[in-house]
Amino acid sequence: MNIRNLLFCVGGLALGFFAGLYLANQINLPARPAPDTSVAASEGGGTAGPLDAEKSGGPLPPGHPDINMTASDGSPADPNGAAATNGDAQKAMEAADRQPGDFDLQREAARTFFNLRAYDKAALFLDRALKLRPKDADALVLAGNNKYDAGDYPAAAALYERALAVKPGDADVRGDLGNTYYQRQPPDYARAVEEYRKAVAINPRHEVSLQNMASASVKLGDKAAAQEAVEKLAAANPANQFIESLRAAVAQMP
């Protein structure tokens, strides 16, 4: 998945969320924010994440999955009628239905519907694809992204774990797994941080995971961990647009 990791979580979300809380009634630290893919994601998605641009008022961080109902061509998504209203979707569906044993056609149809935010349709073709190749990492990640964007974080986590069993060195997917814990209700920030640390162990300059780690650590009230993550983020990319907002959040911690 293209780096959907961004967990919406941190970046734009966290920032927008923190900024809003600041001006409103001074961040209630251990409270919940809002994040992503990338959370763009690898093949056909984005990365997952915690802050919601709609709720935070801030931009989505790079790599976060889109959260608005917009198709890949910029037109409004049509989850219920994509097959009937979109030419590419119709062709992809017909090709996949004609040859249900063709893995590539099933995956392509799934990606087409995923891009249209037609998650149920995408899931149908992904189920077919994964029955044909249960250990295909790209299909597993796409299936995880599909569940993530549909808001089913436990199901997304299970699929990301299956993908990591095949490709354990994928920092983006590991970060997305962390995002599924950040996004749950109630959030599991401790588990999210655990997964972000694993992503950073794979890639010490993985910005999305460092951002989200800082955000989740603030939520946990762990100032030392939050500060460490922010400084590592600054070292990885001094121009990262969320550094100052995250530093401000850390500075507000007791």
C-alpha positions, 0 to 999 in steps of 0.5 A, spaced: 500 500 500 502 506 498 504 509 505 497 509 507 501 509 514 500 516 515 495 514 519 491 520 518 493 519 525 498 523 526 500 529 521 494 533 519 489 530 523 493 530 529 495 537 528 489 540 526 486 536 532 491 539 537 490 546 534 483 546 535 483 543 542 489 548 544 484 554 541 478 551 544 480 549 551 487 547 551 488 540 549 485 535 554 492 530 553 489 523 554 483 525 550 482 522 543 484 526 537 482 524 530 487 521 523 492 514 512 494 512 506 497 514 505 495 512 511 496 512 501 497 505 501 501 500 497 498 497 491 491 501 491 490 504 497 493 509 502 496 508 509 491 508 514 491 513 520 488 516 526 486 523 525 480 525 521 481 531 516 474 533 517 474 533 524 480 536 525 480 541 520 487 540 518 490 537 511 491 529 511 498 528 512 502 524 506 500 517 505 494 517 509 488 514 505 483 519 502 477 519 507 472 523 503 467 520 498 471 522 492 473 517 486 480 517 483 478 521 477 475 526 482 468 525 481 463 523 487 464 516 489 458 512 488 459 506 493 452 503 491 452 504 483 459 504 481 458 498 477 452 501 473 455 508 473 462 507 471 465 505 465 472 502 467 468 499 473 463 495 469 469 493 464 473 490 470 467 487 473 465 483 467 472 481 465 473 478 472 466 475 472 467 471 465 474 468 468 473 468 476 479 463 476 484 469 474 487 472 480 489 478 476 482 480 473 479 479 480 485 484 483 484 489 478 476 489 479 477 490 486 482 495 485 477 499 481 472 499 486 476 500 491 478 507 488 471 508 487 470 507 494 465 501 493 468 497 499 463 492 498 464 490 491 471 491 492 471 486 498 467 481 493 473 481 488 478 481 493 475 475 497 476 471 490 483 473 489 485 471 496 482 464 495 486 463 489 492 466 492 491 466 500 499 469 501 499 474 495 502 480 499 499 486 495 492 483 495 492 482 502 494 489 503 489 492 498 484 488 502 486 491 509 486 498 506 479 496 503 477 494 510 480 500 513 477 505 509 470 502 510 472 503 518 472 496 520 479 496 523 479 489 526 478 486 520 484 491 517 488 489 522 487 481 521 489 482 513 495 487 515 498 481 519 497 476 514 501 481 509 506 482 514 507 474 515 509 474 508 513 481 508 515 482 515 520 488 512 514 492 510 514 499 514 508 502 511 504 496 512 506 495 519 505 503 520 498 501 518 497 496 523 498 501 528 493 506 525 488 500 526 489 501 533 489 508 534 483 509 530 479 504 534 473 506 539 476 506 544 483 507 541 488 502 543 494 507 543 499 503 547 498 497 542 499 503 536 505 505 539 508 498 539 507 497 532 509 504 530 516 502 534 516 496 529 515 500 523 521 505 525 525 499 527 525 497 520 526 504 517 528 509 522 526 515 518 519 512 517 516 519 518 508 517 518 510 512 524 514 517 527 508 522 527 503 517 529 508 515 535 508 522 537 501 523 537 499 516 540 504 518 546 501 524 547 494 521 548 498 516 553 501 522 557 508 519 555 511 525 555 518 522 554 516 518 548 512 523 545 519 528 545 523 522 543 519 521 537 518 528 535 526 529 535 527 523 531 522 526 526 525 532 526 532 529 524 529 525 519 526 531 516 527 538 519 521 540 514 516 536 516 510 540 517 507 537 523 513 538 527 512 545 531 504 543 532 507 536 535 512 540 539 507 545 542 502 539 544 508 536 548 510 542 551 503 542 554 504 536 557 505 536 565 
